Every structure is written in C-alpha cells, then in structure tokens.
Amino acid sequence: MMSIIKKLLVGKVNEKYIQKTNPLRKRILNIKAIWNNDHEDDNGIEKIVRLFLSSSQLLFPGIYIKYWANKFGHEYKDLAMDFYILAKVIFPFLILINNWQTNNYIVYVLTYILLETVLYIPTLIFASDLFSQPRSYKRSMLLLFFNYLESVLAFAVFYRTGNYLNATLNHWFDAVYYSFVTSSTIGYGEYYPITMEGKIFTILQVFLFLFFVILFMNFFSSKIKTRGYFSDKTE
C-alpha cells in the first residue's frame, strides 16, 4: 500500500540524487546576480523592483520548506510544495465555514501567507530569469490555478471581516461568490463596496487578478511544448 501511495505522490525517484545548490542559497545567489547585473542589464526602478521581489521570498515559509524537502530529492521538494500550496487554499476555506474571520490573529496569519503569493506572482513576471526550468510546466500552471483559488478564498474572508458592501454577506458562500465575481471583473451588481476599506480590497483583488492573467497568457502558455493527449501527427 505504501509503495502505491509513494508511486502516486512522488513518482519516479532518482536514487542517485546529489544535492547541488539548495534553494535558499540559490535565492541568495540570485539576489547577488541582480545586484551585479549578471542576468539583466537593468538599473533604476526596474532593478529596485527585481531586488525587492526576489528578496521578499526570504520572509515567508515557502523557501524554507523547499530547503528542507530538497535534502531528500527534487521529487520530495515538489511534493512538499504541493501540500503547502494546498494547505494555503484550505486555510481560508476553513476560516469561512467556521466563521473564524472574527479572530484577528487568524486573519493576520491569513494576510501573511497571502502576501507570500501576492509577491510571488509578480516575481515570476519581473524576475523570471532567476527561476530554473520546472520539471513540468503543466504542473506549474496547475499550482498557479491553486494560487488563484487561494487569493479568491482569502479575499472572501476579508470581505466578511466587516460591513464593507451594500448588503450583508450572511453566508460564507456569498462571500466566495462575490470574490469570484470581483476577481473575474464581471460585476453583476448584487454586491458592491460602499466603504473605503471595501473599495481598497476590491481594487487590490482586481489588480492581483491582472497579474494572474499576464502570467498565464505571456509566461506559461509560450513554454508548453508537449503535444496534447488528443494530438496525432498522423492526421
């Protein structure tokens, strides 16, 4: 049974894996590379933004989870990050269904882990040259979709922390619905912000959604080289 679970979650393991540069040291080397213009001949505001984004990941758990799991191999590093990202999706969902949004400390923790994602997305756009090629771009796109779900659910929690809209979000699903509608920029009109805080939340969520669109359209879509399951060269 354990072998089946291992095969399902980890896949083919490289038994001869030798750790080269760990993710933490690699990130520090990347920051130095930006400072020394090793990859890009950037300066001014571009260089400042790239330095800030690449350095910001050192403030969050993700890079340290990679550092720990990478000791066992690339496969386990990927698996650890899969579980971490799924946990970041489940956490705001648990807050919503249990009405924990009234606990300020829980909301602070949620804000902290969401900030990691908020800064990670523009890092992929503006500092993509610092990331090594993933084993699977399809996996990267799937994880990006979970990052999107995390942001939608997290903002749903924020909308339920106060009376920011024209109508009360009586049920947790109402908050999720409004968050999805806002992130997709549809805006049906049932709910809309009436306070300064609500308008700020809405602007931030739409702004973050634009980053997701840019990343999907201009970064990952151009890098998927494999044929689809239903492609056939003989046709």
C-alpha positions in Angstrom: 0.0 0.0 0.0 2.8 2.4 0.9 4.5 1.7 -2.4 1.3 2.6 -4.3 1.0 5.9 -2.4 4.6 6.7 -2.9 4.3 5.9 -6.7 1.2 8.1 -6.8 2.5 11.1 -4.9 6.3 11.0 -5.6 6.5 9.2 -8.9 9.9 8.0 -10.2 12.6 8.8 -7.6 16.2 9.5 -8.6 18.0 7.2 -6.2 21.4 8.8 -7.2 20.2 12.3 -6.3 23.1 14.5 -5.2 22.1 17.9 -3.8 23.9 20.7 -5.5 22.8 24.2 -4.6 20.0 24.3 -2.0 17.0 26.6 -2.8 17.9 29.0 0.0 21.5 29.5 -1.1 20.3 29.7 -4.7 17.9 32.5 -3.9 20.7 34.4 -2.2 22.9 33.9 -5.2 20.1 35.2 -7.4 19.8 38.4 -5.3 23.6 38.9 -5.8 23.2 38.3 -9.5 20.6 41.0 -9.8 22.8 43.4 -7.8 25.8 42.6 -10.1 23.7 42.7 -13.3 24.8 39.1 -14.2 21.5 38.3 -16.0 20.0 41.6 -17.0 21.5 45.0 -17.7 18.8 46.7 -15.6 19.0 49.7 -13.4 16.8 52.3 -11.6 13.3 51.3 -10.7 13.5 48.0 -12.6 16.5 46.9 -10.6 14.9 48.1 -7.3 11.7 46.2 -8.0 13.6 43.0 -9.0 15.7 43.2 -5.9 12.7 43.7 -3.7 10.7 40.9 -5.2 13.5 38.3 -5.2 14.4 39.3 -1.6 10.8 39.2 -0.3 10.6 35.4 -0.7 13.1 35.1 2.2 10.4 36.4 4.5 8.0 33.6 4.0 7.8 29.8 4.8 7.8 28.6 1.1 11.6 28.9 0.5 12.4 27.2 3.8 10.1 24.3 3.0 11.9 23.9 -0.3 15.2 24.0 1.5 14.2 21.2 3.9 12.5 18.9 1.4 15.2 19.4 -1.2 17.5 17.3 1.0 15.5 14.2 0.0 15.4 14.9 -3.7 13.6 17.1 -6.3 10.6 14.9 -6.2 10.1 15.4 -2.5 10.7 19.1 -2.8 7.9 19.3 -5.4 5.6 17.2 -3.2 6.2 19.3 -0.2 5.4 22.5 -2.1 2.2 20.8 -3.5 1.0 20.1 0.0 2.0 23.6 1.2 0.0 25.3 -1.6 -3.0 23.1 -1.0 -2.8 24.0 2.7 -2.8 27.7 1.7 -6.0 27.0 -0.2 -7.7 25.0 2.5 -6.9 27.5 5.3 -9.1 30.4 4.2 -11.9 27.9 3.3 -11.8 26.6 6.9 -11.9 30.2 8.2 -15.0 30.8 6.1 -17.0 27.7 7.0 -16.2 28.0 10.7 -16.7 31.8 10.9 -13.2 32.3 12.3 -12.9 35.7 10.5 -13.8 37.3 13.8 -10.5 36.2 15.2 -8.0 39.0 14.4 -4.9 36.7 14.9 -6.2 34.2 12.4 -6.9 37.0 9.9 -3.3 38.3 10.4 -1.9 34.8 9.7 -4.0 34.6 6.6 -2.8 38.0 5.4 0.8 36.9 6.0 0.6 33.8 3.9 -1.5 35.5 1.2 1.2 38.2 1.0 3.7 35.5 0.0 1.5 34.6 -3.0 0.9 38.3 -3.8 4.6 38.9 -4.0 5.4 35.6 -5.7 3.2 36.2 -8.7 4.9 39.5 -9.9 8.3 37.8 -9.0 7.5 35.2 -11.7 6.8 38.0 -14.2 9.6 40.6 -13.4 12.3 38.2 -12.2 11.5 35.0 -14.2 15.1 34.7 -15.3 16.0 33.8 -11.7 13.9 30.6 -11.7 15.2 27.3 -13.0 13.1 25.5 -15.6 10.4 23.4 -13.8 10.1 19.7 -14.4 6.6 20.2 -15.8 5.1 23.5 -17.0 1.7 21.9 -16.8 2.3 21.3 -13.1 3.3 24.9 -12.7 0.1 26.1 -14.3 -1.9 23.8 -12.1 -0.2 25.2 -9.0 -0.8 28.7 -10.3 -4.5 27.9 -10.5 -4.4 26.9 -6.8 -2.7 30.2 -6.1 -5.6 31.9 -7.7 -8.1 29.9 -5.6 -6.2 30.8 -2.5 -6.4 34.5 -3.4 -10.2 34.3 -4.1 -10.9 32.5 -0.8 -8.6 34.8 1.2 -10.4 37.9 -0.2 -13.7 36.3 0.6 -12.5 36.1 4.2 -11.5 39.8 4.2 -15.0 40.8 2.8 -16.6 39.0 5.8 -14.5 40.8 8.4 -16.7 43.9 8.3 -19.7 45.6 6.6 -17.8 46.8 3.5 -20.6 46.1 1.0 -24.0 47.4 0.2 -25.6 44.2 1.6 -24.5 41.8 4.4 -22.8 38.6 3.4 -24.9 36.4 5.6 -23.5 33.1 4.3 -19.8 32.2 3.6 -20.7 31.2 0.1 -22.0 34.7 -0.6 -18.5 36.0 0.2 -16.9 33.4 -2.1 -19.4 34.3 -4.9 -18.6 38.0 -4.6 -14.9 37.3 -4.5 -15.1 35.2 -7.7 -17.2 37.8 -9.4 -14.8 40.6 -8.4 -11.7 38.7 -9.4 -13.2 38.0 -12.9 -14.1 41.7 -13.2 -17.7 40.7 -14.2 -19.6 42.6 -11.5 -23.3 41.6 -11.7 -24.3 44.3 -9.2 -25.8 42.3 -6.3 -22.9 43.4 -4.1 -20.6 46.4 -4.4 -18.3 48.2 -1.9 -19.6 51.2 -0.1 -16.7 51.9 2.3 -13.1 52.9 1.7 -11.9 49.5 3.0 -14.2 47.6 0.7 -13.1 49.6 -2.3 -9.4 49.1 -1.4 -10.0 45.3 -1.1 -11.8 45.3 -4.5 -9.0 47.2 -6.2 -6.3 45.0 -4.8 -8.1 41.8 -5.8 -8.7 43.0 -9.4 -5.1 44.2 -9.6 -3.9 40.7 -8.4 -6.1 39.0 -11.0 -4.5 41.0 -13.8 -1.1 39.6 -12.7 -2.6 36.1 -12.9 -3.8 36.8 -16.5 -0.5 38.2 -17.5 1.3 35.2 -16.1 -1.0 32.7 -17.8 -1.0 34.4 -21.2 2.6 35.6 -21.6 4.7 33.3 -19.5 3.5 29.7 -19.2 1.4 29.4 -22.4 4.5 30.0 -24.5 6.6 27.4 -22.8 4.3 24.3 -23.1 6.0 22.3 -25.9 4.4 18.9 -25.5 1.5 17.8 -27.6 -1.9 17.3 -26.1 -3.4 13.9 -25.3 -5.6 14.0 -28.4 -3.0 15.3 -30.8 -2.0 13.0 -33.6 0.8 13.7 -36.1 -0.6 11.1 -38.5 -3.8 13.1 -39.2 
